[in-house]
Amino acid sequence: MDMQRGNQTQVTEFIILGFSDYPDLQMLLFMVFLCIYLVTLMGNLTILTLMCVDSRLHTPMYFFLSNLGILDVCLTSCTLPKMLSIYLMDDNRISFVGCMTQLYLLMSFTSVEFFLLTAMAFDRYMAICNPLRYSVIMNKRVCSLLCTSSWVIGFLDVLPHSVSISYSSFCGHNMIDHFFCDFQTILQLSCSDNSSIKLLMNTLNLSLAMVSLVLILTSYSFIISSIVKMQSVKGRYKVFSTCSSHLTVVSLYSVAAVFVYVIPVSESAKSVHKLLDTSYSTVIPMLNPIIYSLRNKDIKAALKKGMEGRTGG
C-alpha cells in the first residue's frame, strides 16, 4: 500500500517481478530454486558437522572453511526462502523494510565472502611459503581475528550506502524487475539524486574488492613461485591440490562479479543479467562445499568415517 506525502507517493512495499512474463516457468523455477537451497543446506551443514566432530579437521584451513560454510547458508537464506514463497503462495509483495533488510544482508554477506577468501589465501600462503612458522603465526587467536575482521568489515562496508538508499524517495515506483531486492535495480527505481550513493559504492565497495583481489593475487604469486622451486613432482601436486579448490572458488566469484557489477546491462540482456546475478548469490554457495570436497582427502576420509560409524551403529 502507498501513502501520500505532498505531491509524491512514498512506497511502502515492492513487487518482485522475477520471470512473471513467463507464467509457464513458475513451477520449474520453484523446483530449481528449491533443489539449489536444499543442496546448499545439506552440503554446507554436512561439512560443518564433520569439522566439529573430526579432530583432523581442527586446523586453520578448516576453521576458515567452516566460516565460509556458515556464510553460504546465510547468503542463500536471505533470498531463496522469499523467492520460494513467491512461487508457492503466488504473492510477490515484499515490505519496504523487508526489502531494505534483504538488500543490506545480501550485500553484507557478499562483501564478507570476498574478505574471507582473502584471509584463506593468506592462510594458504603461510602454509606453503612459511611451513616452519605456520603453526606459530596461524594460531587460534590470529585465525579468529581474521574471521571476525572479515565479518565486521563486510557488514560495515555496505552500511553507508544501504542506509542512504533506504532514505531515498521512490515516488510510487515499486516494480523490482529481479528475483530479489538487488542494489542496482532498487537504485534505478529511486527518483532521488543518487550520485552520492554511487560515489560511496565506488569508493568503498569497489576499492575494498580491488584490495582483496590484489592481496589474493599477491599471495598466489608467492605460492606459484614456491611451487616452481620444488624439486619433487609429488610435492608440487600436493601443494597445488590444497590450493586448487580455493582458487576455483575465487575465480568463480571474480568472473561472476565482473559480469554482474562491471559489464553494462543492455535492455535486451536483462533476463540473462538477472539469471547471472541470481547464480552469483545462490548457485556458487551451493557449489562451494562440492568443490572443497572433491579434491580434499581429509573431508573425504571424515565423511567415510562418519558413514561407516553410522552404519556400524
C-alpha positions as CSV (number, residue, x, y, z in Angstrom):
1,M,0.0,0.0,0.0
2,D,1.1,3.6,-0.6
3,M,0.7,6.7,1.5
4,Q,0.6,10.2,0.2
5,R,3.4,12.7,1.2
6,G,2.7,16.0,-0.5
7,N,3.0,15.6,-4.3
8,Q,5.0,12.4,-4.0
9,T,3.9,8.8,-3.3
10,Q,6.2,7.1,-0.9
11,V,6.5,3.4,-1.5
12,T,5.8,1.1,1.5
13,E,6.1,-2.2,-0.4
14,F,7.7,-3.5,-3.6
15,I,6.6,-6.0,-6.2
16,I,9.2,-8.6,-7.1
17,L,8.6,-9.5,-10.8
18,G,11.1,-12.3,-11.3
19,F,10.1,-14.0,-14.5
20,S,6.4,-13.0,-14.2
21,D,6.3,-12.6,-18.0
22,Y,6.7,-16.3,-18.3
23,P,4.0,-17.9,-16.2
24,D,4.7,-21.4,-17.6
25,L,8.2,-21.2,-16.0
26,Q,7.0,-20.5,-12.4
27,M,6.7,-24.2,-11.2
28,L,10.0,-25.1,-12.9
29,L,11.8,-22.1,-11.2
30,F,10.3,-23.2,-7.9
31,M,11.7,-26.7,-8.3
32,V,15.1,-25.4,-9.4
33,F,15.5,-22.9,-6.5
34,L,14.2,-25.5,-4.0
35,C,16.8,-28.0,-5.1
36,I,19.5,-25.4,-5.0
37,Y,18.6,-24.4,-1.5
38,L,18.3,-28.0,-0.2
39,V,21.7,-28.9,-1.7
40,T,23.3,-25.8,-0.3
41,L,22.0,-26.5,3.2
42,M,22.8,-30.2,3.1
43,G,26.3,-29.7,1.6
44,N,27.4,-26.9,4.0
45,L,25.8,-28.4,7.1
46,T,27.4,-31.7,6.4
47,I,30.9,-30.2,6.1
48,L,30.3,-28.1,9.3
49,T,29.2,-31.2,11.2
50,L,32.3,-33.1,10.0
51,M,34.6,-30.2,11.1
52,C,33.0,-30.2,14.6
53,V,33.3,-34.0,15.2
54,D,36.6,-34.9,13.4
55,S,39.7,-33.7,15.2
56,R,41.7,-34.0,12.0
57,L,39.8,-31.1,10.6
58,H,40.6,-28.8,13.6
59,T,43.1,-26.7,11.7
60,P,43.2,-23.1,10.5
61,M,42.2,-24.0,6.9
62,Y,39.1,-25.8,8.0
63,F,38.3,-23.1,10.5
64,F,38.1,-20.6,7.6
65,L,36.2,-23.2,5.6
66,S,33.6,-23.6,8.4
67,N,33.1,-19.8,8.4
68,L,32.6,-19.9,4.6
69,G,30.0,-22.7,5.0
70,I,28.1,-20.6,7.6
71,L,28.3,-17.6,5.3
72,D,27.0,-19.6,2.3
73,V,24.0,-20.8,4.3
74,C,23.3,-17.2,5.4
75,L,23.7,-15.8,1.9
76,T,21.2,-18.2,0.3
77,S,18.8,-17.9,3.2
78,C,18.4,-14.2,2.8
79,T,17.0,-14.6,-0.7
80,L,15.8,-18.1,-1.5
81,P,13.1,-18.6,1.1
82,K,11.3,-15.4,-0.1
83,M,11.8,-16.5,-3.7
84,L,10.3,-19.9,-3.0
85,S,7.3,-18.4,-1.1
86,I,6.6,-16.1,-4.1
87,Y,6.2,-19.1,-6.4
88,L,4.4,-21.3,-3.8
89,M,2.0,-18.6,-2.4
90,D,1.7,-16.6,-5.6
91,D,2.4,-13.4,-3.6
92,N,5.3,-11.4,-4.9
93,R,5.0,-8.5,-2.5
94,I,7.7,-7.5,0.0
95,S,7.5,-4.7,2.5
96,F,9.8,-1.7,2.2
97,V,11.6,-2.6,5.5
98,G,11.8,-6.3,4.4
99,C,13.3,-5.3,1.0
100,M,15.9,-2.9,2.6
101,T,16.8,-5.6,5.2
102,Q,17.3,-8.2,2.4
103,L,19.3,-5.7,0.4
104,Y,21.6,-5.0,3.3
105,L,22.1,-8.6,4.3
106,L,22.7,-9.7,0.7
107,M,25.4,-7.0,0.1
108,S,27.0,-7.7,3.5
109,F,27.3,-11.4,3.1
110,T,28.7,-10.9,-0.4
111,S,31.2,-8.5,0.9
112,V,32.2,-10.8,3.8
113,E,32.7,-13.6,1.2
114,F,35.5,-11.7,-0.5
115,F,37.2,-10.9,2.8
116,L,37.1,-14.5,3.9
117,L,38.5,-15.7,0.6
118,T,41.3,-13.1,1.1
119,A,42.0,-14.5,4.6
120,M,42.0,-18.0,3.2
121,A,44.5,-17.0,0.5
122,F,46.8,-15.6,3.3
123,D,46.4,-18.9,5.2
124,R,47.5,-20.9,2.1
125,Y,50.4,-18.5,1.6
126,M,51.7,-19.1,5.1
127,A,51.2,-22.9,4.9
128,I,53.2,-23.2,1.7
129,C,55.7,-20.4,1.8
130,N,56.4,-20.4,5.6
131,P,55.7,-24.0,6.7
132,L,58.0,-23.9,9.7
133,R,56.4,-20.8,11.2
134,Y,52.9,-21.7,10.1
135,S,51.6,-23.2,13.4
136,V,53.1,-20.3,15.3
137,I,51.7,-17.5,13.2
138,M,48.3,-19.0,12.3
139,N,47.3,-19.7,15.8
140,K,43.7,-19.7,17.1
141,R,43.9,-16.0,18.1
142,V,45.1,-14.9,14.6
143,C,42.5,-17.1,12.8
144,S,39.7,-15.8,15.0
145,L,40.9,-12.2,14.4
146,L,41.0,-12.7,10.6
147,C,37.5,-14.2,10.5
148,T,36.0,-11.7,12.9
149,S,37.5,-8.8,10.9
150,S,36.1,-10.2,7.7
151,W,32.5,-10.3,9.2
152,V,32.8,-6.9,10.8
153,I,34.3,-5.1,7.8
154,G,31.9,-6.8,5.5
155,F,28.9,-5.6,7.4
156,L,30.3,-2.1,8.0
157,D,31.4,-1.7,4.4
158,V,27.9,-1.7,2.9
159,L,26.2,0.1,5.7
160,P,26.6,3.8,4.5
161,H,25.0,3.3,1.0
162,S,22.4,0.8,2.4
163,V,21.2,3.4,4.8
164,S,21.4,6.1,2.1
165,I,19.2,4.2,-0.3
166,S,16.7,3.4,2.4
167,Y,16.1,7.2,2.8
168,S,15.7,7.7,-0.9
169,S,12.3,8.6,-2.5
170,F,10.8,6.1,-4.8
171,C,7.8,8.2,-6.0
172,G,5.5,5.2,-6.4
173,H,7.9,3.2,-8.5
174,N,7.8,-0.2,-6.8
175,M,8.2,-2.9,-9.5
176,I,11.5,-4.7,-9.0
177,D,12.5,-6.4,-12.2
178,H,14.5,-9.1,-10.4
179,F,14.2,-12.2,-8.2
180,F,15.1,-10.2,-5.1
181,C,15.9,-6.7,-3.8
182,D,19.0,-6.1,-5.9
183,F,21.0,-2.9,-5.2
184,Q,21.3,-1.7,-8.9
185,T,17.6,-2.4,-9.5
186,I,16.5,-0.5,-6.4
187,L,18.8,2.3,-7.3
188,Q,17.1,2.6,-10.7
189,L,13.7,2.8,-9.1
190,S,14.6,5.8,-6.9
191,C,13.7,9.3,-8.0
192,S,16.2,10.9,-5.7
193,D,19.7,12.2,-6.6
194,N,21.8,9.1,-6.1
195,S,25.1,10.4,-7.1
196,S,26.4,10.3,-3.5
197,I,25.3,6.7,-3.1
198,K,27.1,5.7,-6.4
199,L,30.2,7.5,-5.1
200,L,30.0,5.6,-1.8
201,M,29.6,2.4,-3.8
202,N,32.7,3.1,-6.0
203,T,34.9,4.3,-3.2
204,L,34.1,1.8,-0.5
205,N,32.9,-1.5,-2.2
206,L,35.0,-1.4,-5.3
207,S,38.1,-0.2,-3.6
208,L,37.9,-2.9,-0.9
209,A,37.1,-5.5,-3.5
210,M,40.2,-4.4,-5.5
211,V,42.4,-4.5,-2.4
212,S,41.1,-8.1,-1.7
213,L,41.8,-9.2,-5.2
214,V,45.3,-7.7,-5.2
215,L,46.1,-9.4,-1.9
216,I,44.8,-12.8,-3.2
217,L,46.9,-12.4,-6.4
218,T,49.9,-11.4,-4.4
219,S,49.5,-14.5,-2.2
220,Y,49.2,-16.8,-5.2
221,S,52.2,-15.2,-6.9
222,F,54.4,-16.3,-3.9
223,I,52.7,-19.7,-3.8
224,I,53.3,-20.3,-7.5
225,S,56.9,-19.2,-7.1
226,S,57.3,-21.7,-4.2
227,I,55.7,-24.5,-6.3
228,V,58.1,-23.8,-9.3
229,K,61.1,-24.1,-6.9
230,M,60.0,-27.5,-5.7
231,Q,62.1,-30.5,-6.9
232,S,59.5,-33.2,-6.2
233,V,56.7,-33.6,-8.7
234,K,54.6,-35.3,-5.9
235,G,55.2,-32.3,-3.7
236,R,54.1,-29.9,-6.4
237,Y,50.9,-31.9,-7.0
238,K,50.2,-32.0,-3.2
239,V,50.7,-28.2,-2.8
240,F,48.6,-27.5,-5.9
241,S,45.8,-29.7,-4.8
242,T,45.5,-27.9,-1.5
243,C,45.1,-24.6,-3.3
244,S,43.0,-25.6,-6.3
245,S,39.7,-25.6,-4.5
246,H,40.2,-22.1,-3.1
247,L,41.5,-20.8,-6.4
248,T,38.4,-22.3,-8.2
249,V,36.0,-20.6,-5.8
250,V,37.9,-17.2,-6.1
251,S,37.8,-17.5,-9.9
252,L,34.0,-18.2,-9.9
253,Y,33.3,-15.3,-7.7
254,S,35.6,-12.9,-9.6
255,V,34.2,-13.8,-13.0
256,A,30.6,-13.6,-11.8
257,A,31.2,-10.3,-10.1
258,V,32.6,-8.8,-13.3
259,F,29.5,-9.9,-15.3
260,V,27.1,-8.7,-12.6
261,Y,28.7,-5.4,-11.4
262,V,31.2,-4.2,-14.1
263,I,29.7,-5.1,-17.5
264,P,26.9,-2.7,-18.5
265,V,23.5,-4.3,-18.9
266,S,21.6,-3.7,-22.1
267,E,17.8,-3.8,-22.3
268,S,17.9,-7.0,-24.4
269,A,20.2,-8.8,-21.9
270,K,18.2,-8.0,-18.8
271,S,16.9,-11.6,-18.4
272,V,20.4,-13.0,-18.7
273,H,21.7,-10.5,-16.2
274,K,19.0,-11.5,-13.7
275,L,20.0,-15.1,-14.0
276,L,23.7,-14.4,-13.6
277,D,23.0,-12.2,-10.6
278,T,20.9,-14.9,-9.0
279,S,23.5,-17.6,-9.8
280,Y,26.1,-15.4,-8.1
281,S,24.2,-15.4,-4.8
282,T,22.7,-18.9,-5.0
283,V,24.5,-21.3,-7.3
284,I,28.1,-20.6,-6.2
285,P,27.3,-21.1,-2.5
286,M,25.8,-24.4,-3.5
287,L,29.0,-25.4,-5.4
288,N,31.4,-24.4,-2.6
289,P,31.1,-27.5,-0.5
290,I,31.2,-29.7,-3.6
291,I,34.4,-28.0,-4.8
292,Y,36.1,-28.3,-1.5
293,S,35.0,-31.9,-1.0
294,L,36.0,-33.3,-4.4
295,R,39.8,-32.7,-4.1
296,N,40.1,-32.8,-0.3
297,K,41.3,-36.2,1.1
298,D,40.7,-35.1,4.8
299,I,37.0,-34.3,4.2
300,K,36.5,-37.5,2.1
301,A,38.1,-39.5,4.9
302,A,36.0,-37.8,7.6
303,L,32.8,-38.4,5.6
304,K,33.7,-42.0,5.0
305,K,34.5,-42.5,8.7
306,G,31.2,-40.9,9.7
307,M,29.2,-43.1,7.3
308,E,31.0,-46.2,8.5
309,G,30.3,-45.3,12.1
310,R,26.7,-44.7,11.4
311,T,26.4,-48.0,9.5
312,G,28.2,-49.8,12.2
313,G,25.9,-48.3,14.9
